[in-house]
């Protein structure tokens, strides 16, 4: 779909509160009024910058920090930087070869190029016919490829890396004057850029030309000022106050602390700190789980908070102890929910959003996140071990003391978030099972939620056995976006062909299923989880789905129960490494390191599907922008009220 239809706007408005409508009306008026402030590319604008007398960059890295980066990590940073210097980098699943002199406005997937001179608030960035795939266009302008080059310079002092950084920044600053073009359309992008620029300035501090690039450069000073002005004026509010507002506040706080060069810097810093603390609290369950219930956004928000809090500390304006305690809980959650290969759950949306990139981008980036968390807040005794990264060493060099209160044991049940990990405790390969019975996302639009109520995700020794489908895409492929968020794409029960929750757009839900955990118990090697949801209450015959999962040594027993008779489809999505031999209601599963037998409900008709497109079925997205076929087992038939059916998975040691 190239643009949002009128109906989408009507549905979106209905998800807003009266207060939010007032805020958005004021924002619209401000956007109209600010048109006179637009600076067009090539325009010789007279911009008054209220600069302080002395422009200094206060927080630099301690001497010899580069020497503490492990040699193999150093080599990996340099290898990636050399590829970027040659113009090559994978960006959201697309192999870019144009990074020597990138076109900041061209989408490589569609070939479309947006107008750099268009006033941003008259440019519909949701219209693919105008801007192409906006995620691709925006991603490169987060300047993560430049932080990687800056890291390579820091580790080698090879000036070719710094010179390329300077060339790209200068070109970007010149090509994107205030309010012109698509890169001014979203505050999350501006906030992330400010963090990137801060760390570029820090990493290149000893480069002889660095002050000419930043402190003595009118282009740089204007852009830093403009970014701060924008973020101070336009904030995500109401139903959009999710990770976006965190990125906006974190970016402004980092920018105001690192570049306190303007008359309003102190005010920007104080306002951003207050907003960040407020929104981190609003976006986080008391347990520390992010309320969007999209695992990778948990990481993203936690990283934003850590970088901003550390910057504020180093600037002499620390955030509250309550906020530091909250951030510590978020990283403890991250350490507690991983499997034994350090892979996290795949719940909800995942676009691989990063805050600061110094190391090579890695699809399995949770280990690096835990290493960062350990460097900033310390490692609890029960944490899994993670290797050092360039990021953890360099960022950790700024930390002074990490002693904070921590849980004595590894938590595995987060009642407020409806997130539970069932984990085997015997000597065989770890059986890891993530069970979902939480709210349907966050705020009225639940932007990054999926139809995954009561779904299970199972791994053995880190291998996906029952797989969450992942995300694949956000924009440009509406049918695929809808499939990867659908009920039948998850390991749960579809009733009467209906969705548990009702989609209203690619980031909009009109109704969300409410789940609750009825019982959780861990008795030695036997772990029981019992939950239900109300997503099928809106049909002609209201139905409640209840599911019980029991992990007993190396057997996982899943019982599904409806309180009214209905036609159903039960889906079990097998991981990419799993093959199956299906004989009626018996499935023999094999993967390179193990095998299992599954006894399926004999009262249903079981069929296997792989890589189907009519209808979509049997697909898995290992990372954003990629999809591969998998085998999906579908059990179809009628489930009688109060007659539960059982699927039993017997894993061999």
ZIVENQUI-V162055 format. One record per residue. N is the residue number from 1. RES is the residue in one small letter. SS is DSSP state (@ for helix, = for strand, . for the rest). PHI is phi in whole degrees, 0 to 359 (NA if undefined). OMEGA is omega in degrees with one decimal (999 if undefined). Layout:
BEGIN
((N & RES & SS & PHI & OMEGA) (N & RES & SS & PHI & OMEGA))
END
This chain:
BEGIN
((1 & x & . & NA & -173.8) (2 & x & . & 275 & 180.0) (3 & x & . & 209 & -179.6) (4 & x & . & 282 & 177.6) (5 & x & . & 288 & -178.5) (6 & x & @ & 304 & -179.0) (7 & x & @ & 301 & 179.2) (8 & x & @ & 298 & -179.3) (9 & x & @ & 296 & 177.9) (10 & x & @ & 296 & 179.6) (11 & x & @ & 297 & -179.4) (12 & x & @ & 295 & 179.0) (13 & x & @ & 298 & -178.7) (14 & x & @ & 292 & 179.5) (15 & x & . & 270 & -179.6) (16 & x & . & 260 & 174.9) (17 & x & . & 281 & 175.8) (18 & x & @ & 304 & 179.2) (19 & x & @ & 297 & 179.4) (20 & x & @ & 296 & 178.7) (21 & x & @ & 299 & 177.2) (22 & x & @ & 296 & 178.9) (23 & x & @ & 302 & -176.3) (24 & x & @ & 291 & 175.8) (25 & x & @ & 296 & 177.4) (26 & x & @ & 295 & 177.8) (27 & x & @ & 299 & 179.9) (28 & x & @ & 298 & 178.4) (29 & x & @ & 296 & 178.9) (30 & x & @ & 296 & -180.0) (31 & x & @ & 297 & 176.0) (32 & x & @ & 293 & -176.9) (33 & x & @ & 292 & -176.3) (34 & x & @ & 280 & -177.2) (35 & x & @ & 303 & -178.3) (36 & x & @ & 292 & -178.9) (37 & x & @ & 275 & -178.8) (38 & x & . & 301 & 173.0) (39 & x & . & 245 & -177.1) (40 & x & . & 270 & 178.4) (41 & x & . & 306 & 179.9) (42 & x & . & 84 & -179.2) (43 & x & . & 287 & 177.7) (44 & x & . & 273 & -174.1) (45 & x & . & 276 & 174.4) (46 & x & . & 266 & -176.2) (47 & x & . & 250 & 177.0) (48 & x & . & 273 & 178.3) (49 & x & . & 256 & -179.8) (50 & x & . & 284 & -174.5) (51 & x & = & 277 & 170.0) (52 & x & . & 285 & -175.6) (53 & x & . & 292 & -177.3) (54 & x & . & 247 & 177.8) (55 & x & . & 254 & 179.9) (56 & x & . & 232 & 175.9) (57 & x & . & 251 & -165.3) (58 & x & . & 278 & -171.4) (59 & x & . & 264 & 178.2) (60 & x & . & 250 & -176.8) (61 & x & . & 281 & 178.1) (62 & x & . & 299 & 177.4) (63 & x & . & 302 & 173.7) (64 & x & . & 71 & 177.8) (65 & x & . & 299 & -179.0) (66 & x & @ & 301 & -178.4) (67 & x & @ & 292 & -178.7) (68 & x & @ & 277 & 178.4) (69 & x & . & 287 & -178.9) (70 & x & . & 303 & -173.4) (71 & x & @ & 299 & -178.9) (72 & x & @ & 293 & 176.5) (73 & x & @ & 290 & 177.4) (74 & x & @ & 303 & -179.4) (75 & x & @ & 298 & -179.6) (76 & x & @ & 294 & 177.3) (77 & x & @ & 299 & -177.3) (78 & x & @ & 291 & 178.6) (79 & x & @ & 299 & 178.2) (80 & x & @ & 295 & 179.2) (81 & x & @ & 298 & 179.5) (82 & x & @ & 295 & 176.2) (83 & x & @ & 295 & 177.3) (84 & x & @ & 297 & 177.6) (85 & x & @ & 300 & 177.3) (86 & x & . & 278 & 176.7) (87 & x & . & 94 & -171.3) (88 & x & . & 245 & 174.8) (89 & x & = & 191 & 173.6) (90 & x & = & 277 & -179.0) (91 & x & = & 235 & 179.0) (92 & x & . & 49 & 175.4) (93 & x & . & 85 & -179.9) (94 & x & = & 247 & 177.5) (95 & x & = & 282 & 179.3) (96 & x & = & 274 & 177.3) (97 & x & . & 235 & -172.4) (98 & x & . & 246 & -171.7) (99 & x & . & 278 & 174.2) (100 & x & . & 294 & 178.5) (101 & x & . & 216 & -173.1) (102 & x & . & 290 & 169.6) (103 & x & . & 269 & -172.4) (104 & x & . & 292 & -173.5) (105 & x & . & 245 & -176.2) (106 & x & = & 260 & 174.9) (107 & x & . & 270 & -177.2) (108 & x & . & 290 & -177.7) (109 & x & . & 281 & -179.8) (110 & x & . & 250 & -176.0) (111 & x & . & 80 & -178.2) (112 & x & . & 280 & -179.5) (113 & x & = & 230 & 179.8) (114 & x & . & 281 & -176.3) (115 & x & . & 279 & -179.1) (116 & x & . & 294 & -175.6) (117 & x & . & 264 & -176.8) (118 & x & . & 291 & 174.0) (119 & x & = & 299 & -167.6) (120 & x & @ & 302 & -175.2) (121 & x & @ & 276 & 168.9) (122 & x & @ & 250 & -178.3) (123 & x & . & 255 & -179.2) (124 & x & . & 276 & -176.6) (125 & x & . & 286 & 175.4) (126 & x & . & 273 & -177.7) (127 & x & . & 267 & -176.5) (128 & x & @ & 295 & 178.8) (129 & x & @ & 293 & -178.5) (130 & x & @ & 263 & -171.5) (131 & x & @ & 245 & -173.3) (132 & x & . & 79 & 177.5) (133 & x & . & 281 & -170.4) (134 & x & @ & 296 & 178.2) (135 & x & @ & 298 & 178.8) (136 & x & @ & 296 & -177.8) (137 & x & @ & 294 & -177.9) (138 & x & @ & 289 & -169.2) (139 & x & @ & 302 & -177.7) (140 & x & @ & 295 & -178.5) (141 & x & . & 276 & 165.1) (142 & x & . & 282 & 173.8) (143 & x & . & 65 & 175.1) (144 & x & @ & 290 & 175.9) (145 & x & @ & 293 & 179.7) (146 & x & @ & 279 & 174.3) (147 & x & @ & 294 & 176.7) (148 & x & @ & 292 & 176.2) (149 & x & @ & 294 & 178.4) (150 & x & @ & 295 & 176.7) (151 & x & @ & 296 & 178.3) (152 & x & @ & 296 & 176.5) (153 & x & @ & 296 & -178.0) (154 & x & @ & 301 & -177.5) (155 & x & @ & 273 & -174.8) (156 & x & @ & 235 & -171.4) (157 & x & . & 59 & 172.3) (158 & x & . & 276 & -171.1) (159 & x & @ & 293 & 179.1) (160 & x & @ & 298 & 177.2) (161 & x & @ & 294 & -178.7) (162 & x & @ & 296 & -179.8) (163 & x & @ & 295 & 177.0) (164 & x & @ & 293 & 175.8) (165 & x & @ & 302 & -178.9) (166 & x & @ & 297 & 179.7) (167 & x & @ & 298 & -177.5) (168 & x & @ & 291 & 178.4) (169 & x & @ & 297 & -179.7) (170 & x & @ & 299 & 179.4) (171 & x & @ & 295 & 180.0) (172 & x & @ & 295 & -179.9) (173 & x & @ & 300 & -179.2) (174 & x & @ & 287 & -175.0) (175 & x & @ & 277 & -173.5) (176 & x & . & 232 & 178.2) (177 & x & . & 294 & -168.1) (178 & x & . & 308 & 172.3) (179 & x & . & 68 & 176.3) (180 & x & = & 254 & 173.6) (181 & x & . & 92 & -167.7) (182 & x & @ & 288 & -176.6) (183 & x & @ & 282 & 173.5) (184 & x & @ & 254 & -172.1) (185 & x & . & 276 & -173.1) (186 & x & . & 222 & -177.5) (187 & x & @ & 297 & 179.8) (188 & x & @ & 298 & 178.8) (189 & x & @ & 289 & 179.0) (190 & x & @ & 294 & 179.2) (191 & x & @ & 298 & 179.8) (192 & x & @ & 295 & 178.8) (193 & x & @ & 298 & 179.7) (194 & x & @ & 299 & 177.1) (195 & x & @ & 294 & 177.6) (196 & x & @ & 300 & -178.9) (197 & x & @ & 297 & 178.4) (198 & x & @ & 301 & -177.0) (199 & x & @ & 284 & 171.8) (200 & x & @ & 297 & 178.9) (201 & x & @ & 299 & -177.8) (202 & x & @ & 289 & -177.2) (203 & x & @ & 293 & -179.2) (204 & x & . & 264 & -173.7) (205 & x & . & 304 & -177.7) (206 & x & . & 268 & 175.7) (207 & x & . & 287 & -174.0) (208 & x & . & 303 & -175.5) (209 & x & . & 265 & -169.4) (210 & x & @ & 294 & -179.4) (211 & x & @ & 290 & 174.8) (212 & x & @ & 292 & 178.8) (213 & x & @ & 281 & -176.5) (214 & x & . & 247 & -170.2) (215 & x & . & 299 & -175.7) (216 & x & . & 254 & -175.0) (217 & x & . & 241 & -178.7) (218 & x & @ & 300 & 178.7) (219 & x & @ & 299 & -179.3) (220 & x & @ & 295 & -177.9) (221 & x & @ & 298 & 178.1) (222 & x & @ & 298 & -175.8) (223 & x & @ & 295 & 178.6) (224 & x & @ & 298 & 178.1) (225 & x & @ & 296 & -179.3) (226 & x & @ & 298 & 179.4) (227 & x & @ & 300 & 179.8) (228 & x & @ & 292 & 178.1) (229 & x & @ & 300 & -179.7) (230 & x & @ & 299 & -176.4) (231 & x & @ & 295 & 177.2) (232 & x & @ & 290 & -174.7) (233 & x & @ & 267 & -172.1) (234 & x & . & 238 & -179.3) (235 & x & . & 240 & 171.6) (236 & x & . & 290 & -175.0) (237 & x & . & 226 & 171.2) (238 & x & @ & 56 & -175.4) (239 & x & @ & 288 & 177.5) (240 & x & @ & 254 & -175.4) (241 & x & . & 276 & 179.0) (242 & x & . & 251 & -179.6) (243 & x & @ & 299 & 179.6) (244 & x & @ & 297 & -178.6) (245 & x & @ & 292 & 176.1) (246 & x & @ & 296 & 179.7) (247 & x & @ & 295 & 179.0) (248 & x & @ & 296 & -178.5) (249 & x & @ & 292 & 179.8) (250 & x & @ & 296 & 179.2) (251 & x & @ & 298 & 179.4) (252 & x & @ & 293 & 179.2) (253 & x & @ & 295 & 177.8) (254 & x & @ & 299 & -179.1) (255 & x & @ & 297 & -178.5) (256 & x & @ & 291 & 178.2) (257 & x & @ & 284 & -176.0) (258 & x & @ & 282 & -177.8) (259 & x & . & 237 & -177.2) (260 & x & . & 278 & -165.7) (261 & x & . & 258 & -171.6) (262 & x & = & 238 & -177.3) (263 & x & . & 301 & -178.0) (264 & x & . & 264 & -173.6) (265 & x & @ & 301 & -178.7) (266 & x & @ & 296 & 178.4) (267 & x & @ & 293 & 178.4) (268 & x & @ & 301 & -178.9) (269 & x & @ & 297 & -177.5) (270 & x & @ & 295 & 180.0) (271 & x & @ & 295 & -179.1) (272 & x & @ & 294 & 178.9) (273 & x & @ & 297 & 179.9) (274 & x & @ & 296 & 179.7) (275 & x & @ & 295 & -178.7) (276 & x & @ & 297 & -179.4) (277 & x & @ & 297 & -179.9) (278 & x & @ & 296 & -174.7) (279 & x & @ & 282 & 172.9) (280 & x & @ & 299 & 178.3) (281 & x & @ & 295 & -179.0) (282 & x & @ & 292 & -175.3) (283 & x & . & 270 & -172.4) (284 & x & = & 232 & 171.9) (285 & x & . & 295 & 176.6) (286 & x & . & 306 & 179.1) (287 & x & . & 292 & -175.9) (288 & x & . & 108 & 178.5) (289 & x & . & 283 & 177.7) (290 & x & = & 291 & -173.4) (291 & x & . & 289 & 177.3) (292 & x & . & 289 & 178.9) (293 & x & . & 52 & 170.9) (294 & x & . & 236 & -164.6) (295 & x & @ & 306 & -175.4) (296 & x & @ & 289 & 173.6) (297 & x & @ & 287 & 171.3) (298 & x & @ & 302 & 178.6) (299 & x & @ & 299 & -175.9) (300 & x & @ & 301 & -179.0) (301 & x & @ & 293 & 178.3) (302 & x & @ & 299 & 178.4) (303 & x & @ & 298 & 178.0) (304 & x & @ & 303 & -179.5) (305 & x & @ & 296 & -179.3) (306 & x & @ & 296 & -179.0) (307 & x & @ & 295 & -179.2) (308 & x & @ & 291 & -179.7) (309 & x & @ & 296 & 179.0) (310 & x & @ & 294 & 179.3) (311 & x & @ & 297 & 179.0) (312 & x & @ & 295 & 176.9) (313 & x & @ & 302 & -176.4) (314 & x & @ & 292 & 178.3) (315 & x & . & 275 & 179.3) (316 & x & . & 85 & 179.7) (317 & x & . & 229 & -171.4) (318 & x & . & 294 & 172.1) (319 & x & . & 285 & -173.7) (320 & x & . & 291 & 175.6) (321 & x & @ & 297 & 177.3) (322 & x & @ & 297 & 179.6) (323 & x & @ & 292 & 176.7) (324 & x & @ & 297 & 177.7) (325 & x & @ & 295 & 177.3) (326 & x & @ & 299 & -179.7) (327 & x & @ & 297 & 177.1) (328 & x & @ & 296 & 177.6) (329 & x & @ & 296 & -179.4) (330 & x & @ & 295 & 179.2) (331 & x & @ & 281 & 173.2) (332 & x & @ & 295 & 173.9) (333 & x & @ & 301 & -178.9) (334 & x & @ & 301 & -180.0) (335 & x & @ & 287 & -173.9) (336 & x & @ & 277 & -170.1) (337 & x & . & 264 & -177.6) (338 & x & . & 284 & 171.6) (339 & x & . & 276 & -174.1) (340 & x & . & 284 & 171.9) (341 & x & . & 255 & 178.0) (342 & x & . & 71 & 173.1) (343 & x & . & 270 & 178.3) (344 & x & . & 273 & 169.8) (345 & x & . & 301 & 178.7) (346 & x & . & 247 & -174.0) (347 & x & . & 291 & 173.1) (348 & x & . & 68 & -177.3) (349 & x & . & 291 & 176.3) (350 & x & . & 208 & 177.1) (351 & x & . & 251 & 176.6) (352 & x & . & 60 & 179.6) (353 & x & . & 297 & -178.8) (354 & x & . & 239 & 178.6) (355 & x & . & 262 & 178.2) (356 & x & . & 232 & -178.5) (357 & x & . & 241 & 174.4) (358 & x & . & 247 & 178.8) (359 & x & . & 274 & 174.7) (360 & x & . & 302 & 176.8) (361 & x & . & 302 & -174.9) (362 & x & . & 223 & -179.5) (363 & x & . & 301 & 177.0) (364 & x & . & 266 & -171.1) (365 & x & . & 266 & -176.9) (366 & x & @ & 291 & 177.0) (367 & x & @ & 300 & 178.7) (368 & x & @ & 296 & 177.0) (369 & x & @ & 297 & 178.5) (370 & x & @ & 295 & 176.8) (371 & x & @ & 295 & 175.4) (372 & x & @ & 297 & 179.8) (373 & x & @ & 301 & 178.5) (374 & x & @ & 297 & -179.1) (375 & x & @ & 290 & -173.5) (376 & x & @ & 267 & -176.7) (377 & x & @ & 244 & 179.5) (378 & x & . & 93 & -176.0) (379 & x & . & 256 & 174.2) (380 & x & . & 289 & -175.4) (381 & x & . & 302 & -175.3) (382 & x & . & 269 & -179.1) (383 & x & . & 298 & 169.9) (384 & x & . & 289 & 178.0) (385 & x & . & 285 & 177.2) (386 & x & . & 226 & -178.6) (387 & x & . & 285 & 176.3) (388 & x & . & 293 & 173.6) (389 & x & . & 237 & 175.3) (390 & x & @ & 301 & -179.7) (391 & x & @ & 297 & -176.6) (392 & x & @ & 294 & 179.4) (393 & x & @ & 290 & -174.9) (394 & x & @ & 289 & 178.8) (395 & x & @ & 294 & -179.5) (396 & x & @ & 298 & 179.5) (397 & x & . & 295 & 179.9) (398 & x & . & 270 & -173.4) (399 & x & . & 273 & 176.9) (400 & x & . & 238 & 177.8) (401 & x & . & 89 & -177.2) (402 & x & . & 225 & -176.4) (403 & x & . & 280 & 178.5) (404 & x & . & 221 & 179.1) (405 & x & . & 293 & -176.8) (406 & x & . & 227 & 173.7) (407 & x & . & 296 & -176.6) (408 & x & . & 288 & -178.0) (409 & x & . & 234 & -179.4) (410 & x & . & 290 & 178.0) (411 & x & . & 284 & -179.0) (412 & x & . & 227 & 177.6) (413 & x & = & 228 & -178.6) (414 & x & = & 248 & -170.3) (415 & x & @ & 300 & -176.0) (416 & x & @ & 295 & -179.0) (417 & x & @ & 263 & -177.4) (418 & x & . & 66 & -178.3) (419 & x & = & 252 & -178.2) (420 & x & = & 226 & 174.3) (421 & x & = & 250 & 172.3) (422 & x & = & 261 & -171.0) (423 & x & = & 223 & 179.0) (424 & x & . & 291 & -176.6) (425 & x & . & 236 & -178.9) (426 & x & . & 271 & -172.9) (427 & x & . & 276 & -178.1) (428 & x & . & 283 & 175.3) (429 & x & . & 305 & -174.9) (430 & x & . & 299 & 167.4) (431 & x & = & 266 & -176.2) (432 & x & = & 240 & -178.0) (433 & x & = & 226 & 175.5) (434 & x & = & 259 & -179.5) (435 & x & = & 248 & -171.2) (436 & x & = & 245 & 174.3) (437 & x & . & 214 & -178.4) (438 & x & . & 254 & 174.4) (439 & x & . & 299 & 177.1) (440 & x & . & 274 & 176.9) (441 & x & . & 75 & -170.3) (442 & x & . & 232 & 179.1) (443 & x & . & 64 & -169.3) (444 & x & . & 289 & -179.0) (445 & x & . & 261 & 178.5) (446 & x & . & 45 & -164.2) (447 & x & . & 308 & -172.0) (448 & x & . & 251 & 179.4) (449 & x & . & 276 & 172.3) (450 & x & . & 236 & 173.9) (451 & x & . & 279 & -172.2) (452 & x & . & 233 & -179.9) (453 & x & . & 299 & -179.3) (454 & x & . & 63 & 177.8) (455 & x & . & 283 & 177.5) (456 & x & = & 240 & 175.1) (457 & x & = & 228 & -172.4) (458 & x & = & 233 & 174.3) (459 & x & = & 229 & 172.7) (460 & x & = & 233 & -176.9) (461 & x & . & 59 & 179.1) (462 & x & . & 86 & -179.7) (463 & x & = & 270 & 177.2) (464 & x & = & 295 & 174.7) (465 & x & = & 257 & 168.5) (466 & x & = & 252 & -165.4) (467 & x & . & 255 & 165.0) (468 & x & . & 288 & -172.8) (469 & x & . & 290 & -174.2) (470 & x & . & 91 & -171.7) (471 & x & . & 243 & -178.6) (472 & x & . & 72 & -173.7) (473 & x & . & 210 & 172.3) (474 & x & . & 247 & -170.0) (475 & x & . & 242 & 166.4) (476 & x & . & 89 & -179.3) (477 & x & . & 227 & -169.8) (478 & x & @ & 301 & -177.6) (479 & x & @ & 296 & 178.3) (480 & x & @ & 289 & 176.6) (481 & x & @ & 302 & -179.1) (482 & x & @ & 294 & -178.2) (483 & x & @ & 296 & -174.7) (484 & x & @ & 294 & 175.9) (485 & x & @ & 261 & -169.2) (486 & x & . & 282 & 177.6) (487 & x & . & 298 & -174.0) (488 & x & . & 291 & 177.0) (489 & x & . & 279 & -176.8) (490 & x & . & 244 & -178.0) (491 & x & . & 279 & -178.5) (492 & x & . & 209 & -175.0) (493 & x & = & 246 & 173.2) (494 & x & = & 262 & -176.7) (495 & x & = & 247 & 174.5) (496 & x & . & 55 & 177.5) (497 & x & . & 69 & -176.3) (498 & x & . & 264 & 172.9) (499 & x & . & 271 & 174.7) (500 & x & . & 300 & -178.6) (501 & x & . & 231 & -171.4) (502 & x & = & 256 & 178.9) (503 & x & = & 280 & 176.0) (504 & x & = & 237 & -178.3) (505 & x & = & 169 & -174.4) (506 & x & . & 297 & 176.6) (507 & x & . & 225 & -173.7) (508 & x & = & 218 & 174.7) (509 & x & = & 242 & -178.2) (510 & x & = & 269 & 176.5) (511 & x & = & 211 & -178.4) (512 & x & . & 238 & 176.3) (513 & x & . & 294 & 175.0) (514 & x & . & 253 & -179.2) (515 & x & = & 248 & 173.7) (516 & x & = & 210 & 175.2) (517 & x & = & 274 & 178.5) (518 & x & = & 280 & -177.0) (519 & x & = & 201 & 170.8) (520 & x & = & 225 & 179.8) (521 & x & = & 212 & 175.0) (522 & x & = & 239 & -177.9) (523 & x & = & 241 & -176.6) (524 & x & . & 64 & -179.0) (525 & x & . & 272 & -178.7) (526 & x & = & 251 & -178.5) (527 & x & = & 239 & -176.4) (528 & x & = & 239 & 176.5) (529 & x & = & 229 & -176.9) (530 & x & = & 226 & -174.0) (531 & x & = & 212 & 178.0) (532 & x & = & 211 & 175.8) (533 & x & = & 218 & -174.1) (534 & x & = & 250 & -173.9) (535 & x & = & 295 & -178.4) (536 & x & = & 252 & 179.5) (537 & x & . & 281 & -173.6) (538 & x & . & 272 & -178.1) (539 & x & . & 284 & 179.2) (540 & x & . & 300 & 174.7) (541 & x & . & 245 & -178.9) (542 & x & . & 302 & -177.6) (543 & x & = & 228 & 170.6) (544 & x & = & 252 & 176.7) (545 & x & = & 263 & 176.2) (546 & x & = & 239 & -179.8) (547 & x & = & 227 & 174.7) (548 & x & = & 237 & 176.0) (549 & x & = & 240 & 178.3) (550 & x & = & 234 & 173.8) (551 & x & = & 259 & -177.1) (552 & x & = & 238 & -174.0) (553 & x & . & 57 & -176.3) (554 & x & . & 246 & 177.2) (555 & x & = & 235 & 175.4) (556 & x & = & 249 & -179.1) (557 & x & = & 248 & -177.0) (558 & x & = & 240 & -179.3) (559 & x & = & 248 & 178.4) (560 & x & = & 247 & -172.5) (561 & x & = & 221 & 172.8) (562 & x & = & 246 & 179.0) (563 & x & . & 264 & 173.6) (564 & x & . & 210 & -179.2) (565 & x & . & 290 & -177.3) (566 & x & = & 201 & 171.0) (567 & x & = & 284 & -175.9) (568 & x & = & 223 & 162.7) (569 & x & = & 228 & 174.0) (570 & x & = & 259 & -177.5) (571 & x & = & 248 & 169.8) (572 & x & = & 236 & -176.8) (573 & x & = & 265 & -177.8) (574 & x & = & 275 & -178.2) (575 & x & . & 295 & -176.0) (576 & x & . & 301 & -178.2) (577 & x & . & 269 & -173.2) (578 & x & . & 262 & 170.0) (579 & x & = & 252 & -176.6) (580 & x & = & 221 & 169.0) (581 & x & = & 246 & -173.7) (582 & x & = & 259 & 177.2) (583 & x & = & 236 & -175.0) (584 & x & . & 57 & -176.3) (585 & x & . & 256 & 176.9) (586 & x & = & 241 & 177.1) (587 & x & = & 241 & 176.5) (588 & x & = & 254 & -174.8) (589 & x & = & 259 & 174.9) (590 & x & = & 221 & 173.0) (591 & x & = & 213 & -170.1) (592 & x & . & 306 & -175.4) (593 & x & . & 244 & -178.2) (594 & x & = & 184 & -179.4) (595 & x & = & 204 & 178.6) (596 & x & = & 202 & 171.4) (597 & x & = & 241 & 177.5) (598 & x & = & 244 & 175.4) (599 & x & = & 260 & -173.7) (600 & x & . & 263 & 179.2) (601 & x & . & 300 & -174.5) (602 & x & . & 289 & -179.5) (603 & x & . & 282 & 177.9) (604 & x & . & 253 & 176.2) (605 & x & = & 266 & -173.8) (606 & x & = & 257 & 178.3) (607 & x & = & 225 & 178.8) (608 & x & = & 252 & -178.2) (609 & x & = & 228 & -178.6) (610 & x & = & 215 & 174.2) (611 & x & . & 57 & -178.7) (612 & x & = & 276 & 177.0) (613 & x & = & 237 & 176.5) (614 & x & . & 211 & 4.0) (615 & x & . & 274 & 173.9) (616 & x & = & 297 & 178.1) (617 & x & = & 190 & 177.8) (618 & x & . & 84 & -179.3) (619 & x & = & 225 & -177.3) (620 & x & = & 216 & 177.8) (621 & x & . & 251 & -179.0) (622 & x & . & 292 & 176.3) (623 & x & . & 197 & -175.0) (624 & x & . & 301 & 178.7) (625 & x & . & 88 & -179.8) (626 & x & . & 236 & 171.2) (627 & x & . & 217 & 179.2) (628 & x & = & 224 & 177.7) (629 & x & = & 287 & 172.6) (630 & x & . & 226 & 176.0) (631 & x & = & 265 & 177.2) (632 & x & = & 242 & 175.4) (633 & x & = & 263 & -179.8) (634 & x & = & 243 & 174.0) (635 & x & = & 253 & -175.9) (636 & x & = & 244 & 178.4) (637 & x & = & 158 & -178.9) (638 & x & = & 252 & 177.6) (639 & x & = & 253 & -178.0) (640 & x & . & 278 & 178.0) (641 & x & . & 300 & 175.8) (642 & x & . & 62 & 174.3) (643 & x & . & 236 & -174.5) (644 & x & . & 295 & 174.4) (645 & x & = & 243 & -172.1) (646 & x & = & 232 & 168.9) (647 & x & = & 248 & -177.0) (648 & x & = & 240 & 179.8) (649 & x & = & 252 & 179.8) (650 & x & = & 251 & -176.7) (651 & x & = & 268 & 179.4) (652 & x & . & 278 & -177.8) (653 & x & . & 290 & 999))
END
